[in-house]
Amino acid sequence: MSGPVEVGEGRRTEVGGLPVVRSLPRRDRRTIGPWCFVDHFGPADVARASMLVGPHPHIGLHTVTWVLEGEVIHHDSLGSEQLIKPGQLNLMTAGQGVAHAEETPKGSAGALHGLQLWVAQPETTRSGPAAFEHHPSLPEAVIGPVVATVLVGEVGGIRSPARTDSPMVGADVVVAGRAELSLDPTFEHGLLVVDGPVSVDGVVVPPGAFGYLGPGRDQIGLEPTTDNAGRLLLLGGVPFPEPIVMWWNFVARTREEMVQARQDWEAASDRFGPVESELGRIAAPPPLWDRPGMKPLEN
């Protein structure tokens, strides 16, 4: 078994009008397997804070959208228009370039709550074509009082139909009682507690906190610490073998790739394409690497 569970807090920010807690990337940990970005948005009353993210570009990654409450409409430059509801999964592959927008449907009421995740594509696929897939339902693995909805990869012998380009796992895990959850020992894992606290191998992880588990574990003990069930997002994968560079909405390998992607977006080139959206197109921010002492994030 690897070392003890490392517990850390995410960084609070705001994206498209919604309050967000960002758990990845961190200064001390850029990736967990191929997972390179974890935003937990809401819960927020859509009357005061709805999602309004206008057209913007991506390269070299998959976006994985998992909604816990409310609804979100996805539009992209492939021509996709897809409403996503709780229990459904949107997975967009950027490859060499794609653009999309996400927004709360007009007339919505109640709360909006969910997770926006990025997965770094490996060298073999990151320059390939863009793609989009929607999964209206996902399989569940039942391990005693623990129920894991398998977003990507496999849990307890149950596999998601969603695309994966690297060995990895992602699951929404509801913990109603104590159980042992099997893990792939070649993976490192992260656990984001959504509702809790949840005890992970005896370490209490509070709501909003992120726990890290290094490779070498073949199982973990999960248990709610109150009379209510806990809920967490389990992410994992083989430690990513390639150094990545992240800036704005791009995942690349070199600064030169970032520069070219930014120029292509600002020039409205065919690389990213138009998005049918009433929201305004988001301009690229000033490049940090042109400032003294600044550079893109590297893992």
C-alpha positions in Angstrom: 0.0 0.0 0.0 1.2 3.5 -0.8 1.4 6.3 1.8 -1.4 7.9 3.7 -4.2 9.9 2.1 -3.1 13.5 1.4 -5.9 16.0 1.9 -5.9 19.5 0.5 -8.3 22.4 -0.2 -9.2 23.7 -3.6 -8.9 27.3 -4.8 -12.1 29.3 -4.9 -12.8 31.3 -8.1 -15.7 32.1 -10.5 -16.3 30.9 -14.1 -19.0 32.1 -16.3 -21.0 33.6 -13.4 -20.8 30.5 -11.2 -18.8 30.0 -7.9 -16.2 27.3 -8.5 -13.8 25.3 -6.3 -10.7 24.3 -8.4 -8.9 21.2 -7.2 -6.6 20.7 -10.2 -4.1 21.9 -11.3 -2.3 22.7 -8.1 1.2 24.0 -7.5 2.2 20.7 -5.9 0.2 18.4 -8.2 -0.6 19.2 -11.8 -2.2 15.9 -12.8 -3.7 12.7 -11.5 -3.3 10.2 -14.2 -4.4 12.1 -17.3 -6.9 14.2 -15.3 -5.5 17.8 -15.4 -8.4 20.0 -14.4 -11.1 19.6 -11.8 -13.8 22.4 -11.3 -16.6 21.8 -8.8 -19.2 24.5 -9.6 -22.2 25.5 -7.4 -24.5 24.6 -6.0 -25.9 28.0 -6.9 -29.4 29.5 -7.4 -29.6 30.1 -11.2 -31.7 33.2 -10.5 -28.5 34.7 -9.1 -25.6 32.8 -10.7 -26.3 30.9 -13.9 -23.7 29.4 -16.3 -22.9 31.7 -19.2 -19.6 30.6 -20.9 -19.4 32.0 -24.4 -17.5 30.3 -27.3 -13.9 29.5 -26.5 -11.3 27.1 -27.8 -9.6 24.0 -26.6 -6.7 21.8 -27.9 -5.2 18.5 -26.7 -7.9 17.5 -24.1 -11.2 15.9 -23.4 -13.8 18.0 -21.5 -16.0 15.8 -19.2 -19.2 17.5 -17.9 -21.1 15.9 -15.1 -24.2 17.7 -13.7 -25.5 16.9 -10.2 -28.4 19.4 -10.2 -29.9 21.5 -13.0 -29.3 21.6 -16.7 -26.7 22.9 -19.1 -26.8 23.3 -22.9 -23.6 22.5 -24.9 -22.9 24.0 -28.3 -19.7 23.3 -30.3 -18.1 24.0 -33.6 -18.9 20.5 -34.8 -22.5 21.5 -34.9 -23.5 19.7 -31.6 -26.3 21.1 -29.5 -26.9 19.0 -26.4 -28.9 19.5 -23.2 -27.3 17.6 -20.3 -29.2 16.7 -17.2 -28.2 14.9 -13.9 -27.1 11.3 -14.6 -25.9 12.1 -18.1 -22.4 12.7 -19.4 -21.0 15.0 -22.1 -17.5 14.2 -23.4 -15.9 16.5 -26.0 -12.6 15.7 -27.6 -10.6 18.7 -28.7 -7.7 17.1 -30.5 -6.1 19.6 -32.8 -8.8 22.2 -32.1 -12.5 22.7 -31.2 -14.6 25.5 -29.8 -17.7 25.3 -27.6 -20.1 27.3 -25.3 -22.0 26.2 -22.3 -25.0 27.9 -20.7 -28.0 27.5 -18.4 -31.2 27.1 -20.5 -33.4 30.2 -20.5 -36.2 30.0 -18.0 -34.4 27.6 -15.7 -35.1 27.7 -12.0 -33.6 26.0 -8.9 -30.0 25.1 -8.4 -27.1 24.4 -10.7 -24.4 22.1 -9.4 -21.8 19.9 -11.1 -18.3 19.2 -12.2 -16.3 20.3 -15.2 -13.2 18.0 -15.8 -10.4 18.0 -18.3 -8.4 15.0 -19.4 -5.0 15.5 -21.2 -4.9 13.6 -24.4 -1.8 11.4 -25.0 0.7 12.0 -27.9 -1.1 9.4 -30.0 -4.4 11.3 -30.2 -3.8 14.9 -29.2 -3.4 16.1 -32.8 -6.3 14.1 -34.1 -9.8 15.2 -35.0 -12.3 16.8 -32.6 -15.3 14.8 -31.5 -18.3 14.9 -29.2 -20.4 12.2 -27.5 -23.4 12.3 -25.1 -24.3 9.4 -22.9 -27.9 9.6 -21.6 -27.3 7.0 -19.0 -24.3 5.3 -17.4 -23.7 2.0 -15.7 -23.5 1.5 -11.9 -21.2 -0.7 -9.8 -22.8 -1.7 -6.5 -20.3 -2.7 -3.8 -22.4 -3.3 -0.7 -23.6 0.0 0.5 -21.5 1.9 -2.0 -22.9 2.7 -5.5 -20.5 4.0 -8.1 -21.8 5.6 -11.3 -19.0 4.9 -13.8 -18.3 8.0 -15.9 -15.2 6.7 -17.6 -13.1 3.5 -17.3 -14.1 0.7 -15.0 -15.1 0.2 -11.4 -16.0 -3.2 -9.9 -16.0 -4.9 -13.3 -18.5 -2.4 -14.7 -17.2 -0.3 -17.6 -18.5 3.0 -19.0 -19.2 3.4 -22.7 -17.4 6.8 -22.7 -14.2 7.2 -24.7 -10.8 6.9 -23.0 -7.4 7.5 -24.7 -5.4 6.6 -21.6 -5.7 4.0 -18.8 -8.0 5.9 -16.4 -11.1 5.9 -14.2 -13.8 8.4 -13.2 -16.8 7.6 -11.0 -19.5 9.4 -8.9 -19.5 7.3 -5.7 -22.3 7.4 -3.1 -21.2 6.0 0.2 -24.1 4.9 2.4 -22.1 2.6 4.7 -18.7 1.1 5.1 -17.2 -0.8 2.2 -13.9 -1.7 0.5 -13.5 -0.3 -3.0 -11.1 -2.1 -5.3 -8.5 0.0 -7.1 -6.0 -0.5 -9.9 -2.7 -0.5 -8.1 -0.9 0.9 -11.2 -3.1 4.1 -10.9 -2.8 7.2 -8.7 -6.2 8.4 -7.5 -7.9 11.6 -6.4 -11.1 11.9 -4.4 -13.2 15.1 -4.4 -15.8 15.0 -1.6 -19.1 16.5 -2.8 -21.2 15.6 0.2 -19.7 14.5 3.4 -17.5 14.2 5.3 -16.3 10.8 4.1 -13.7 8.6 5.8 -11.1 7.3 3.4 -9.0 4.6 5.0 -9.7 6.3 8.4 -8.8 9.8 7.2 -11.8 12.2 7.3 -12.1 14.2 4.1 -14.5 17.2 4.5 -16.8 18.5 1.8 -15.0 20.4 -0.9 -11.6 18.9 0.0 -9.5 16.8 -2.3 -7.7 13.6 -1.2 -4.7 12.1 -3.1 -3.7 8.5 -3.1 -0.4 7.4 -4.7 0.1 4.3 -6.8 0.3 1.0 -5.1 -3.1 0.7 -3.5 -5.4 -2.1 -4.5 -8.3 -1.0 -2.4 -9.6 1.7 0.0 -12.1 1.7 2.8 -14.9 4.2 2.5 -17.4 5.2 5.2 -19.8 8.1 5.8 -19.0 9.9 9.1 -22.6 11.1 9.7 -26.0 9.5 9.5 -26.3 10.7 5.9 -24.7 9.1 2.9 -21.5 10.7 1.6 -20.7 11.4 -2.0 -17.4 11.8 -3.8 -15.8 11.9 -7.2 -13.2 9.3 -7.8 -10.6 10.1 -10.4 -7.5 8.0 -11.3 -5.1 6.8 -13.9 -1.6 5.7 -14.7 0.7 8.7 -13.9 0.8 10.7 -17.1 4.1 9.8 -18.9 4.5 13.0 -20.9 5.2 16.5 -19.7 2.3 18.9 -20.5 2.1 22.6 -20.7 -1.3 24.2 -19.7 -2.4 27.8 -20.4 -5.9 29.2 -20.6 -8.0 26.5 -22.3 -5.1 24.7 -24.0 -3.2 21.5 -23.1 0.0 21.2 -25.1 3.7 20.2 -24.9 5.5 23.4 -25.8 5.1 27.2 -25.6 5.2 27.4 -29.4 2.1 25.3 -29.6 0.3 27.6 -27.2 1.4 30.7 -29.2 0.1 29.2 -32.4 -3.2 28.1 -30.8 -3.8 31.6 -29.4 -3.0 33.2 -32.7 -5.3 30.9 -34.5 -8.2 31.6 -32.1 -7.7 35.4 -32.3 -7.6 35.2 -36.1 -10.8 33.2 -36.1 -9.1 30.6 -38.3 -10.8 27.4 -39.5 -8.9 25.4 -36.9 -11.5 26.0 -34.3 -14.6 27.0 -36.3 -17.7 29.0 -35.4 -20.1 28.1 -32.5 -23.9 28.8 -32.7 -24.4 30.7 -29.5 -26.0 34.0 -28.4 -23.2 34.5 -26.0 -20.2 36.6 -26.9 -17.0 35.0 -28.2 -14.4 35.0 -25.5 -11.1 36.7 -26.4 -7.8 35.0 -25.4 -6.2 36.7 -22.4 -2.7 38.3 -22.8 0.0 35.6 -22.9 1.6 35.2 -19.5 4.8 34.0 -21.0 5.5 37.4 -22.5 5.7 38.8 -19.0 9.1 38.7 -17.1 9.4 35.7 -14.9 6.1 34.1 -16.1 5.6 30.8 -18.0 2.7 28.3 -18.7 2.0 25.6 -16.1 4.0 22.5 -16.5 3.5 19.1 -14.8 
